[in-house]
Amino acid sequence: MSNVALTVSRGTDGKWHRPKKLDRFNLTLTYDKGALRTYINGLLDQTIDLGKIKWGSVEITSPDHKLSDVSVYNRRLNWREISILQE
């Protein structure tokens, strides 16, 4: 993930700038009607069709143990709610 677009102009001059790795970011996952959606810093990143999942098999982990906050909601969040969570 990179936020280079925030610091360097992305005009049509043909120059490609090296991505800068983020120190931290907000990741939001939603699951509704078989579709898993990932949001990074409030912006939709991916939509993956999973079909029906068994909630008992869902595990929230981090390979480097750097999770700072986890919330689980029992309903679909709308875009406004997701953007507020990213603040």
Rosetta constraint file for C-alpha pairs under 8 A:
AtomPair CA 1 CA 19 HARMONIC 7.84 0.50
AtomPair CA 1 CA 20 HARMONIC 7.71 0.50
AtomPair CA 1 CA 21 HARMONIC 5.90 0.50
AtomPair CA 1 CA 22 HARMONIC 6.38 0.50
AtomPair CA 2 CA 19 HARMONIC 5.41 0.50
AtomPair CA 2 CA 20 HARMONIC 5.06 0.50
AtomPair CA 2 CA 21 HARMONIC 5.04 0.50
AtomPair CA 2 CA 22 HARMONIC 5.76 0.50
AtomPair CA 3 CA 7 HARMONIC 7.38 0.50
AtomPair CA 3 CA 19 HARMONIC 7.28 0.50
AtomPair CA 3 CA 20 HARMONIC 6.33 0.50
AtomPair CA 3 CA 21 HARMONIC 7.34 0.50
AtomPair CA 3 CA 22 HARMONIC 6.73 0.50
AtomPair CA 4 CA 8 HARMONIC 6.02 0.50
AtomPair CA 4 CA 17 HARMONIC 7.55 0.50
AtomPair CA 4 CA 18 HARMONIC 7.67 0.50
AtomPair CA 4 CA 19 HARMONIC 5.63 0.50
AtomPair CA 4 CA 20 HARMONIC 5.67 0.50
AtomPair CA 5 CA 9 HARMONIC 6.63 0.50
AtomPair CA 5 CA 10 HARMONIC 6.53 0.50
AtomPair CA 8 CA 17 HARMONIC 7.74 0.50
AtomPair CA 10 CA 15 HARMONIC 7.99 0.50
AtomPair CA 25 CA 40 HARMONIC 6.88 0.50
AtomPair CA 25 CA 41 HARMONIC 6.13 0.50
AtomPair CA 26 CA 39 HARMONIC 7.96 0.50
AtomPair CA 26 CA 40 HARMONIC 5.71 0.50
AtomPair CA 26 CA 41 HARMONIC 4.89 0.50
AtomPair CA 26 CA 42 HARMONIC 7.48 0.50
AtomPair CA 26 CA 86 HARMONIC 5.96 0.50
AtomPair CA 27 CA 38 HARMONIC 6.98 0.50
AtomPair CA 27 CA 39 HARMONIC 5.70 0.50
AtomPair CA 27 CA 40 HARMONIC 4.85 0.50
AtomPair CA 27 CA 41 HARMONIC 6.41 0.50
AtomPair CA 27 CA 42 HARMONIC 7.83 0.50
AtomPair CA 28 CA 38 HARMONIC 5.75 0.50
AtomPair CA 28 CA 39 HARMONIC 4.98 0.50
AtomPair CA 28 CA 40 HARMONIC 6.56 0.50
AtomPair CA 28 CA 41 HARMONIC 7.99 0.50
AtomPair CA 28 CA 42 HARMONIC 7.54 0.50
AtomPair CA 28 CA 82 HARMONIC 7.33 0.50
AtomPair CA 29 CA 36 HARMONIC 6.86 0.50
AtomPair CA 29 CA 37 HARMONIC 5.61 0.50
AtomPair CA 29 CA 38 HARMONIC 4.64 0.50
AtomPair CA 29 CA 39 HARMONIC 6.35 0.50
AtomPair CA 30 CA 35 HARMONIC 7.97 0.50
AtomPair CA 30 CA 36 HARMONIC 5.62 0.50
AtomPair CA 30 CA 37 HARMONIC 5.14 0.50
AtomPair CA 30 CA 38 HARMONIC 6.60 0.50
AtomPair CA 30 CA 76 HARMONIC 6.80 0.50
AtomPair CA 30 CA 77 HARMONIC 7.36 0.50
AtomPair CA 31 CA 35 HARMONIC 5.48 0.50
AtomPair CA 31 CA 36 HARMONIC 4.42 0.50
AtomPair CA 31 CA 37 HARMONIC 6.36 0.50
AtomPair CA 31 CA 76 HARMONIC 7.19 0.50
AtomPair CA 32 CA 36 HARMONIC 6.74 0.50
AtomPair CA 32 CA 76 HARMONIC 6.47 0.50
AtomPair CA 33 CA 51 HARMONIC 7.38 0.50
AtomPair CA 33 CA 52 HARMONIC 7.59 0.50
AtomPair CA 34 CA 49 HARMONIC 5.85 0.50
AtomPair CA 34 CA 50 HARMONIC 5.28 0.50
AtomPair CA 34 CA 51 HARMONIC 4.00 0.50
AtomPair CA 34 CA 52 HARMONIC 5.31 0.50
AtomPair CA 34 CA 53 HARMONIC 7.57 0.50
AtomPair CA 35 CA 47 HARMONIC 6.54 0.50
AtomPair CA 35 CA 48 HARMONIC 5.62 0.50
AtomPair CA 35 CA 49 HARMONIC 4.52 0.50
AtomPair CA 35 CA 50 HARMONIC 5.75 0.50
AtomPair CA 35 CA 51 HARMONIC 6.74 0.50
AtomPair CA 36 CA 47 HARMONIC 5.71 0.50
AtomPair CA 36 CA 48 HARMONIC 5.12 0.50
AtomPair CA 36 CA 49 HARMONIC 6.30 0.50
AtomPair CA 36 CA 50 HARMONIC 6.66 0.50
AtomPair CA 37 CA 44 HARMONIC 7.20 0.50
AtomPair CA 37 CA 45 HARMONIC 7.44 0.50
AtomPair CA 37 CA 46 HARMONIC 5.64 0.50
AtomPair CA 37 CA 47 HARMONIC 4.45 0.50
AtomPair CA 37 CA 48 HARMONIC 6.36 0.50
AtomPair CA 38 CA 44 HARMONIC 6.06 0.50
AtomPair CA 38 CA 45 HARMONIC 5.43 0.50
AtomPair CA 38 CA 46 HARMONIC 5.29 0.50
AtomPair CA 38 CA 47 HARMONIC 6.61 0.50
AtomPair CA 39 CA 43 HARMONIC 5.06 0.50
AtomPair CA 39 CA 44 HARMONIC 4.35 0.50
AtomPair CA 39 CA 45 HARMONIC 5.12 0.50
AtomPair CA 39 CA 46 HARMONIC 7.24 0.50
AtomPair CA 40 CA 44 HARMONIC 6.55 0.50
AtomPair CA 40 CA 45 HARMONIC 6.17 0.50
AtomPair CA 41 CA 83 HARMONIC 7.86 0.50
AtomPair CA 41 CA 86 HARMONIC 5.65 0.50
AtomPair CA 42 CA 82 HARMONIC 6.20 0.50
AtomPair CA 42 CA 83 HARMONIC 4.97 0.50
AtomPair CA 42 CA 85 HARMONIC 7.93 0.50
AtomPair CA 42 CA 86 HARMONIC 5.58 0.50
AtomPair CA 53 CA 57 HARMONIC 7.99 0.50
AtomPair CA 54 CA 58 HARMONIC 7.20 0.50
AtomPair CA 61 CA 65 HARMONIC 7.29 0.50
AtomPair CA 61 CA 67 HARMONIC 7.77 0.50
AtomPair CA 62 CA 66 HARMONIC 6.47 0.50
AtomPair CA 62 CA 67 HARMONIC 6.37 0.50
AtomPair CA 73 CA 77 HARMONIC 7.99 0.50
AtomPair CA 77 CA 81 HARMONIC 5.92 0.50
AtomPair CA 77 CA 82 HARMONIC 6.46 0.50
AtomPair CA 78 CA 82 HARMONIC 6.37 0.50
AtomPair CA 79 CA 83 HARMONIC 6.16 0.50
AtomPair CA 80 CA 84 HARMONIC 6.28 0.50
AtomPair CA 81 CA 85 HARMONIC 6.34 0.50
AtomPair CA 82 CA 86 HARMONIC 6.46 0.50
AtomPair CA 83 CA 87 HARMONIC 6.85 0.50
